[in-house]
Amino acid sequence: MADPATYVFDFDSTLVRIETLEALADIALAGAPDAGAVRAEIVRLTDQAMTGDMPFGEALRRRLELLPLTRSHVAELAGRILDEGTPSVRRNLRFFRENADRIVILSGGFREIIAPLAEHLHIAPDRVLCNDLTYDAEGRVTGVDADNPLAHAGGKSVAVRALALPAPVVMVGDGWTDAEVRLSGAADRFHAFTEIVRRDRVVAAADVVSPSMDEFLHAEGLAGRWSYPRARIRILLLENIHPAAVERLHEAGYSVETLKGALDEDALIEALQGVHVLGLRSKNQVSARVLEAAPRLMAIAAFCIGTNQIDLEAAAARGVAVFNAPYSNTRSVVELAVGLTIALMRDVADKSAAMHRGEWNKSATGSRELRGKTLGIVGYGAIGSQLSVLAEGLGMRVIFHDLTERLALGNARRMASLDALLAESDVVSLHVDGRTDNTALIDAARLAKMKPGALLVNLSRGHVVDIGALAQALGAGRIGGAAIDVFPDEPATNADPFDSPLRGLPNVILTPHIGGSTEEAQEAIGEFAAERLLAYLNRGDTTFCVNLPNVQLAEVTGAHRILHIHRNQPGVLAELNRELAAAGLNILGQHLKTDERTGYVITDVDRDYDPDALRALKSVAGTLRFRMLH
């Protein structure tokens, strides 16, 4: 600990995320016709008291007079107050419990509401200073104990002085009454706590602004739950990442910035200055040059399936972990593939266009059923295999080709070669990854090997199909139709124009890379990728990482965790352990996982050590990235 300080915490909007009287108003006014107006007035009075524009005692009295409060209303809020704990307080429960004898709760709120949380934090009742409600014989709230100084203006300063707390006294709160404790000299330092609400006048009076409990502990030189305040870790999300991801990362305490579109290389380099984590989809290109210019970058999340837009080797060489969401949009892509196949079989797109021109062409010529047709799936991974199941359910015969050994589902049959699959398929659906080896996988020669009149569906990667050759095959009638969702060159934004040799061709459906773009899929991707990032940031877990060794880790408890990413070369672990021993650290647990280029060592150690002794660990030969988690 930096010093034996006494920490005095406000309650409303500090230890809990609510203002007590506003929450009580929601309970007491439920169903009342004037509930909205009364609550708005209570909020207004609260704001005036918390910014110092109205004496606290007057604001408290006027708010209580507006509410038909009863003992049961108070009991209802007290019963759920533990659920209202501020997120960063919940993350740092150990600090409160281990330092309860040096913590005081000081609030203009009410004992019945505060007591359950104080008990949960192991803070003794005599260290909880607050107002006591008064009731009449029927259990109606009549006010507060007028003899309590906290019921009046300046009461917090009076209460702190009366305790004669050992110095230094540190006040933590969000309101003007908290700032007054410092301004009156009753406290030696004041932290304006802004996680729930930020008030400019209060911030201006503060010695320190703490956006979270993590920041407070960091500023006070306390170990806390996290070695580096989460609010200082900057996360940049590009390309309209789903709000579910933004919300999840915000809730975890991280600083999140979002941008809508894609950035070119220079703009991306500029945007990444000072950024620790990058989230993107498929349009931004993270090259070796970009990675070299972003020294603080620790992790990248691709909120999609593919990662070919990221230089994975360059990222690994800098100890930057890369994650993706390989399964979250599988169903969306599969459903679109089925729908497009049906639309091609029935010539739906051309018939619809004709109808819009006022032409009626009711003819069965060229319209076919899926049942009994052969579907050839190229790439039998998560998407291809699920498509296989759905297609069989619709009565199709399924064959597939994959370079990796895959378990055939249902009655699907593996084909020894791509050419054999093309020759036998009525519909060819592409579901391969974005590796460069797949460039022009379907070229003029391969198109010529398809059955005459066969259909082609590509929902994989734009460079997999030679678009010019496909346009010629379609124009010549060699291919009966195509549905293309991905293109070699795609517009950077929705405002940019799109052009392709496929435009205007008969029985050709063009969609703007929407295979995984359903609301359900984007939410699932956002949640999955965000959780992978949090697992890595919070505990060093690299499960599903695509460029570093995968290590599944539990939360670190009762220890400090050292994360060391290094080049896979002889002697690193031995040197690391020598330095740990020299620093006097007792190892509680250790994991090592390597691949052909990178090693990842996770070491849990006792908490009693000199932090300066860890500096030598950063200079161990081959070190790429070093982090500490408390």
C-alpha positions, 0 to 999 in steps of 0.5 A: 500500500502507498500509505495507511490512508482512510478511504471515505466513500459516497454511496449513491452513484459511487458504490451503487449505480443508482440515486436512491431517491430516484429508485424509490420514486420508481417503486412508490409511484408505480402506476401513478398518473403523475409519476413522470412529472414527480420523478422528473422533479426529483431528478432536478432536485437531486442534480441541484443538490449534487452540483451545489446549487441547492443546500443538501438538506433542503433538497432532501426534505423537498424530495421526501415530501414529493414521495408517498414512501412507506417502509415496504418501498424502502425494504423492496429497494434494500432487497435488491441493492446488491444487484445495483453495485457499480460495475468497477466496485463489483470487480474490486470487492477484494479491496473493500473486504481486505481493507474494511477497517480503513473504509467509511461509507458516508452518505446522505442516503438511508441506512436501510438501503446502505446496510446490506451492501456495507455488510456485503463489503464487510464494513462494520455498521459503526463505519457507515454514516448516513441518514435514518428515516423516520416513520409514522405508526402506519409505516409511512416515511415522515422524514429523516432524523433531524439531529443527524448532521447528514440531514443538513448542509455541510453535514458530511464535513461535520461527520468526518471531523467527528470521527477523528479519522487517521490521516490521510483521509481520502474522500471518493464521491460524485457530488458537491457534498463530497467535494465539500469534505475536501474543501472544508479541510476534513479530507486530504484528497478528493477523487471525483468518481465519474463512472456513473455521472460526471459533474463539471463543478465537482470535477473541477474541485477534485484532486483526482478524477477517477472514472472507475474504481480501477482508476482510483486504486491505480491513482492511490498506488493500491494493488487492486484487481487490475494491474492497469486501469481498464478505463485507460485501455483504449479499444477502437472498433471499426466498420459498424461493430454491433452495439452488443459488443460495444456495450459489453466492453463498456460494461467491463470498464474499457474505453471504447471508440467506434468508427463507421467505415473502413480506413486506408492504411495511412488513416488506420495508422493514425487512428491506432496511435495510443490504441491497445485493442482493435476490432474490425470486420473485413474491409480494413487491412492490417498490414505489417506496416500498420502493426509496426506503427502501433506499438501499444496494440495488444490484440485484434478482434475480427468481428467476422469469420475470416482473418485474411485482412490481417497479417497474422505472422506480423501480428504474432511477431509483435505478440499481438493476439488475433481473434475471430468469430468462426461460427457465429454467422454460420446459420445466416450464411447457410440460409442465404445459400439455400435461398439463393439456390432456390431463387436461381432454380426458379429464375426468381430475380429475372421474373421479379424484375420483369414484373417491375417493368410491367411484364407478365411471364407465367411460364414453367420453362427453366424453373426446377425443384431442388429435390433430386438435384446434386449440390456440390459443396466446396469447403466442408467446414462449419458453413459447408457442413451445415449447408449439407444438412439443410440441403439433404433435408430439402431432398438434395443429393450432397457431395463435397470436396475439402483439402482437410479430412472432414466427417461427412454428415448424413448421406453426403459423399466426399469427392476425391477432386474438385474437378470430379465434384464440378462435373457431377453438380447441378449447383456448386456452392463455395465455402472456402477460406481466404488464403491466397492459394484459393485465388481464382480457384474457379477460373475459366478452366474449372467453369468449363468442367461444370455441367452445362446449365449448372448454377454457381453460388459464392458466399466465401471470398471475392478472389475465389472466382474469376469474375471475368471468366464467369461473366463469359460463361454466363453470357455464352449460356454455359453456366445457367446462373450465379449468385455472388455475394463477395467480389474481388474489389468491393466499395469501402462504404455504402456511398461508393459505387459498385461495378462488375462484369456480372451486372445485367446478366440473366439469372444472376443475383448480386448481393453486397457481401451480406452472407453473415449480415443478419441482425442475429448473426451480427449480435452473436458475432459481437458478443462472441468476439467481445468475450474472446477479447475480454478473456484475453485482456482480463485473464490472458486466455487465448482460446480461439486465438488464430496466431498465438498458442491457445491456452485456456485459463481460469480467473486469477485469484489470490495471485498475480499473473505474469503473461510472457509472449516470446519467440520460440527459441531455446532457453527462454523459459529457463531464463524467465524462471531464473529472473523470477527466482532472483526477484524472490517470486514464489510460483503458484502455477505455470503454463507453457504452450508453443507453436512453430514460431511463438511461445506463451508462458503464463505464471501465477505468483504470490502477491508479496514482492517488489514490483520493480523486480519485474523489470528484468522479465521484460528484457528476457531474450526473445520477449515479444510482449509482457503483461501483468494481471493483478 
